[in-house]
């Protein structure tokens, strides 16, 4: 049987025990206005019903959906699971959709049109809805983009936004990237298994070449109590996780930052600021414990 032609887009959904949300994520890919895609469901060692959900979709759509897993059904973390998906991708463009998030129907068609028209850009991203209303539990909102939308930006402007962490940088559920860019920068860093695992990758990608920022809303980022960000915040690990990725950037992207001394100086300032805030947070936690005792 002849091999199927390669699709324009490879969508990659990594999941670990996401039986509650996985169907909604997959259905948002099936609902895309563009049909020129394949979906890779990467199982990171799930022990719940999400493994069978992924198998079922792969059996029903064998020409479009595949299920992948690590050898021995192992749990390798988010970065290693994204890399597994990239290694099996056939599309010239790659988009990531975590199992608890959803895409809006026009995402792939509109983003592909931009990258087709802008061969100088390795990535496009737009606005992401912070989705609190999915269970009636809060109001939705978007973060400011930090730059004028509908424009391409050369390095290091968007890298600087990522380091500042005061506006929306690329999110894994929103960005669409050329597969060649992901391969050029070496994919995701497998040492980062949880919180901020995407920031090391996006730092590399945003220093590698121009990216296009659009003003449209393309994805919903679901906020819920079991999400990676929520668990990290409750454990008081956010500041340490961010410090770790900033130190990684300073250590591993030294050569790239040699061309942008202002961006490098900003990175150092952010490391210092993060350290000061961390000390303040630690002092507040100790004070609360003493008061409670």
N, C-alpha and C positions, 0 to 999 in steps of 0.2 A: 504494500500500500504506500502510495506517495506521501511524503511528509507534508504536513500542513504548512501553509505559508506563515512566516513570522508575523505576529501582530505588531501594531504600532506601539502598544503599551503592555508592559508586564506590571500587574498589580500584585503586591505582596502583602499578605495579612499574616502576621505572626500571632500565635495565641498560646496561652497557658491557662487552662481551666476557665474558659470563657463561654461556657454553655449558655449563660444568661443572655449574652449579647451577640454572639457570633453570627447567628442567622440574620440579624438586622444589618450587620456590616456587609455580609456577602450579598444580600438582596440590594443594597445600595450600589454595588458594582454591577449587578445584573440589570439595574434600572438606568444605567448610563445611556445618554442619548447617542453616544458613539458605541458601536459594537466591535471596534477594532482593538480588542484587548484579550489577554489571558490572565487568569487569577491563580496565584500560587498560595496555598494555605499551608503555612509552616507551623507544625505542631512541636512546641518546645517541651515535650514530655508531659502532656496533660494527663490527669487521672480522673477527669469527669467525663460528661457526655459530649464535650466539644470535639473529641477525637472522632466519634461516630458521626457527628454532624458534618465534619469536614469530609469524611469518607463518603457520606451520602451525596453531598454536592459534587464530588469528583466523579462518582458513578453516574449521576444524572447528566453531567455536562463533561464527558471525557475529552471532548475536543477543545474545551476552554478552561477547565478548572483541574488543577492537580494538587494532591496533598503530599507534602514532604515532611520528613522528620529526621532528627539526628540518629546516628547508629545506636541501636539498643533503646530507642525511644527516650534518649537522655534529655535532661534539662541543661541547656548550655547558655541560657540568658538571651536577652533581647538582641544584642549586637550580633552574636554568632548566628542567631536565627535569621536576622535580616540578611546577613552575608550568605547564608545557605540559599535563601531565595534568589539573591542576585546571581549566584553561581549557576542557577538553572534558568535564568531569565532569557527569553528570546526577543523581547521587544527592544526597540531602539530607545524608548523612554521607559522609566521605572517610577512607579508611585507606590508609597507605603500607606496602608490603612490598618491601624491597630484594631483588634477585634471588638473593642468597645466604642469605636468611633464610626461615623458614617460620612459618605460622600454625597454631595448634592448632584442631581442628575446631569448637569451640564459640565461638570468638572473636567473630564478627560477631553471632550471635544474642544472646549475653549482653551485649555492649556496646550494641547497638541497644536492648535492653530498658531499660538504665540511662538512656540519653539520652532515650528516649521518656518515661520516668517522671520525668526531671529536666530540664525545659525551661530551667531557670536555668543549667545547665551547658553550656559549649561544647565540652567535651572529657572523655573518660574514658580512663584507662589503668590497667594493672595490673602484674604482675610479668613481667619478661623473663628467660628462661633464657639465661645465657651458655654457649653450646653448644660445648663442646670435645670431646665424645665422638663427634661425627658420623663421625670416621674412626679412632676408637679411640685418639686422641692425648692425652686428658686428662680431668679430672673436670669435670662441669657444676656451676654454682652460680648463685645469684641474689644481687643486691645488696639491702641493706635499702631499704625504701621511704622511710624517714626520717620518716614520719607514720603515724598510725593508719589502717589501710585501711578501706574500705567507708564512706567519708565524703566529702562535698563540702567543698572549701576555697576561700575567697575570696582574692583577691589581698591581700597579696603573698606569702603563705606558700610556695606552690610555686615561685614565682620565686626566693625566697631559697634554697630547696633547690638549684635549678639553679645559682645563683651559687656556693654552697658547694662543689658538686661532690663531696660526701661520701656521697651516697645516690643511688638510682636516680631520676632525673627522667623525664619522658615520653621514650620512644624512638619513632623513626619507625615501627618495625615493630610497635609495641604500641598506640599511641594511636589512638583513633577520634574524629574531630572533625566538628563541623557545618561544612558547606561555607561557610555564611554567616560563621563565625568566620574561616576562612582568608581569605576575601575581605575581611572587615572590617580585618584587620591587614596586608593587602597581600601575602599569600603569602610565599614564601621569597625570601631576598636573593640575587639572581643573582651578586653579586660574590664570594660564598662558593661555591667550586667543589668543595671537598674536605672535609677534616677539620673537624668542628664546624659544618658548614654548617646543621645543623638547630637549633643552639642559639640563633642569632639569631631564628629563627622562633618557637621555643617561648618565648623570653623575651617576645616581643610577645604571644603568645597567653595566657600565664599572667598577664600584667598586664591583659588585656582583660576578664576575668570569671572566675567560679567554674569549677573543674574537679573531677571526681570521681575519687578514687583507690580502686581495688578491690584486694582481696587475692589474686585468682586469677591463675594463670599463663596467658598467652594467646599468647606468641610465643617463638620460639627465634632468638637472635642468634648466627649462626655465626662462630666465630673461626677464621681461616685466614691463611696467610702472605701472600696477595695482597689482603687486605681493606684498605680505606682506612685504618682505624685502625692496622693492623699495619705498613703501609708508612710511615705518618707516624711511628710510634714508632721504627722502625729508623733513620729519617733524622734523628731528634732534633728533629722539628718540632712535637711535641705542645704544648710550653710556649708556643712562639711563636704557634701557631694559637689556643690558648686566650686568650692575651693579646690577640690581634687581635679576637676576638669580644667579649671583655669591654670593650675600648675602644669597639667599635661600639655596644654596649648603652648605655654611658655617654653617648656622643655623640648617638645617635639616639632614645633613649627618655627623654631628659631631662624632657620635659613629663609623661610618664606617671609618672615617678619622683618628681616634685614632690609627689604625693599620698602618697608613702610614704618619708619622710626616713630612717627606719631601714634600709629596704631599699637606699636609695641609698648610705648610709654603709657598709653591708656590701659593696656592689659596689666601692667605693673600697678598702676593706680587702683584698678578694680580689685586686684589681689589684696592690696593693703586695706581697702575699704571693706572688703568681705571679711578680712581678719578682725577688724575693729568691731564690726557688727556681730560677728560670732562671739567675741569676748563679752559684749554687752548682753547678748541673749543668754550666755552661760551664767553671767552674774544674776540676771533676772530669775532664771530657773532655780539657782541656789537660794536666792532670797525667798522665793515662794515656798521652797521646801522647809526653810527655817521657820517661816511664819506658820506653815501648816503643822509643824512639829510642836 
